[in-house]
Amino acid sequence: MNSRTPKSGPRFAMNLDVVGGSGGAFVPNELVAMQSGSGNNNSGDVDEKPALKSSPKFNAPQAIREGEINAHLRVSFCVNATGKPYDIRIIEETPAGKGLSNAGRDAIMGMQFTPAKKSGASVPFCGMEQAFEVKFRE
């Protein structure tokens, strides 16, 4: 590596482990790599599970970016009959106390879903999960 080689930025992986969800995300603050997938979580007896309509906007906390700290957050949540997330719970947060849980909650609250359907009616649905990961080094 010569002195002109730029320092590589952090990698950001966002696994859209939401029922019926897939797609990318808006990744600010030079967080450059992302992944998406679909989960297999299930809660309740519905005909159609919630589907992601708008991607989350996850902003890694300043303490994580400045300290170049690898971080992982996993949250669970429900989606109401209008497609808005609620009952957001932190399942895993590493490292704790660096603002990661607040950043994840903010990102989840900014998401919009097509609600779950049962017999043609929109219904609430729980059992959704979302993971956020910020990596500066392997």
Summary of the structure (lengths in Angstrom):
residues: 138
radius of gyration: 16.3
end to end distance: 17.8
largest distance: 63.4
contacts: 413
relative contact order: 0.28
helix: 11%
strand: 37%
